[in-house]
């Protein structure tokens, strides 16, 4: 069984050898993940690699795109970029999935893949809204989940759990108003099972 799994992993890496030959150092890593192959691509080449994955490898669908803040990930090197953009691709024809990653620091732009898959539009807006990842050449890069006046990026590791401000409806002004958040983090009392503290 172990030999079969090893052979399957080797076959997966061989399948993407032409991609490595074509892009050279732009492909940082090709490996077999727990559930599907993983390709890590340099930020500057992400669109070109995605075009090839769609046209030559048959990954016709982008089923998900998300951001990840790696800043507090265990054993993550400090010299690597803070954010990862993760693309999950699907080939219906070949019954295959693949995960593609690229990395970026704060204020570094990642080229939009909306020209490859139009479904990337809202996914990239969500990653921008939640993490502040900027997608270059995006047709409409606006917030999609938070309010227009919202400040900060909620899924970054440095964003406070209670937020920076709270919103309420002001009857006098007949509009939503922000005010600084005065909530304090509570220290919760440890839970006990019934009967444990009753002697």
Secondary structure, DSSP 8 states (H G I E B T S, - for coil): -HHHHHHHHHHHHHHTHHHHHHHGGGEEEEEE-SSSEEEEE-GGGHHHHHHHHHHTT---EEEEEEEEE-TTSTT--TTS-SEEEEEEEEETTTTEEEEEEEEE-TT-EEE--TTT-TTHHHHHHHHHHHH--EEET-TT---SSS-TT--S-TTSTTS-TT-SEEEEEETTTTEEEEEE-------------TTGGG-
